[in-house]
Amino acid sequence: MSTERILFSRPHRAQRELVNLEAVLGSDHSHGDGPFTAAATAKLKAITEAPHALLTTSCTSALEMAGLLLELGPDDEVIVPSFAFTSTATSMALRGATCVFADIDPETGNLDPAAVARVVTARTKAVVVIHYGGVAADMAGLLELAAAHGFAVVEDNAHGLGGRWRGRPLGTLGTLGTLSFHDTKNVHCGEGGALLLSDEILMARAEIIREKGTDRARFLRGAVDKYSWQDIGSSYLPSELNAAVLDAQLDEFDLIQTGRHRVWHAYATALPEWARRNDIRLMTVPADREHTAHLYYLRAPSERRRDDLIRHLAGLGVSAPFHYVPLDSSPAGLKLGRTPVPCAHSAEFSATVLRLPLWPDLADEQVERVIDAVTAFTV
Ligand SMILES: *Cc1c(COP(=O)(O)O)cnc(C)c1O
């Protein structure tokens, strides 16, 4: 039996990556908004059914653009899940808004609409939601609250490209959606992201914000004869080199997803009996949601047992990390946010979760080794 360490995550290599990169480097045109930006954007629009998509330098940049487009300022509050990645909150805090942390649904790890309802105020301008592991949050509850209170919904859809909620693509359910193409995500270009939009007015402004506050996008379409400074903005447009890799990856999106779902399904099939005997909770997917196999996570009965399981797996050459220090208890969260209601589920989730290796090219023998290592652990 091989004892080679099994990595937690490994980026897929798409066939056309090098050919595409050669084409860009040979073209004397490697700044953004060239043919690969257009091709990759068209593919993203096809997958997400979004009326508009803009490639960005990261998901964090796309979230920053959301904060700019929503005109957040120091008088505003943005509700953010306590169990989230830092970018989800810091992109809003960057605009001076106060992050108000809300608890999660312990079943999915996603923002709980009931917890949102408890912390909404007249100053709530937006709610940012994550579809954790590519499993949609309870969007019915959140969209109902958004309609009742008039706040925007931003979907940090870093995990959810291709996922669906009640048949509708993730990233298009709220006001704005963001994607990540960091090399730990399902589809990657090293570092990259996208902003998904449906509103025409927001789209017109987003193009300008992304291009240093200029109307260069309109100029490139031939709609104006020169471009000039129009609005505040920054440099959120990725280079053609990134777009070239992303385009090659998107060509193989179905292959990537099939590979990831194969691994996810193997875990979901092999582990229930062991989980029952050892008081472990497995990842669940509510019936009205199609997930993206971004993660396969387990939840141990306690933090001590979770740490024991991580050590046990490490001893057998299997990497199984945990993540997300609750934002409300992190140093910046304490300084820049408020937590009106303690987020007990988030604290518990963070202390008990661990993630198993999951990447599209993980071989069946390696998946078997992970399963054998996991099921050799007993409480
Ligand atoms: C990875 C990730 C991000 C940040 O993505 P970048 O492209 O690295 O900026 C944001 N939110 C979530 C939930 C993520 O997993």
Ligand as a Chemical Component Dictionary entry (heavy atoms), coordinates in Angstrom:
data_LIG
# 
_chem_comp.id                   LIG 
_chem_comp.type                 NON-POLYMER 
_chem_comp.pdbx_formal_charge   0 
_chem_comp.three_letter_code    LIG 
# 
loop_
_chem_comp_atom.comp_id 
_chem_comp_atom.atom_id 
_chem_comp_atom.alt_atom_id 
_chem_comp_atom.type_symbol 
_chem_comp_atom.charge 
_chem_comp_atom.model_Cartn_x 
_chem_comp_atom.model_Cartn_y 
_chem_comp_atom.model_Cartn_z 
_chem_comp_atom.pdbx_ordinal 
LIG C1 C1 C 0 -11.809 31.650 -1.178 1  
LIG C2 C2 C 0 -12.912 32.458 -0.610 2  
LIG C3 C3 C 0 -12.952 33.846 -0.747 3  
LIG C4 C4 C 0 -11.825 34.650 -1.309 4  
LIG O1 O1 O 0 -11.522 34.343 -2.600 5  
LIG P1 P1 P 0 -10.274 35.078 -3.312 6  
LIG O2 O2 O 0 -10.540 34.804 -4.758 7  
LIG O3 O3 O 0 -9.057  34.387 -2.780 8  
LIG O4 O4 O 0 -10.332 36.499 -2.968 9  
LIG C5 C5 C 0 -14.059 34.528 -0.280 10 
LIG N1 N1 N 0 -15.067 33.887 0.307  11 
LIG C6 C6 C 0 -15.064 32.547 0.476  12 
LIG C7 C7 C 0 -16.240 31.891 1.110  13 
LIG C8 C8 C 0 -13.979 31.798 0.039  14 
LIG O5 O5 O 0 -13.969 30.473 0.236  15 
# 
loop_
_chem_comp_bond.comp_id 
_chem_comp_bond.atom_id_1 
_chem_comp_bond.atom_id_2 
_chem_comp_bond.value_order 
_chem_comp_bond.pdbx_ordinal 
LIG C1 C2 SING 1  
LIG C2 C3 SING 2  
LIG C2 C8 DOUB 3  
LIG C3 C4 SING 4  
LIG C3 C5 DOUB 5  
LIG C4 O1 SING 6  
LIG O1 P1 SING 7  
LIG P1 O2 DOUB 8  
LIG P1 O3 SING 9  
LIG P1 O4 SING 10 
LIG C5 N1 SING 11 
LIG N1 C6 DOUB 12 
LIG C6 C7 SING 13 
LIG C6 C8 SING 14 
LIG C8 O5 SING 15 
# 
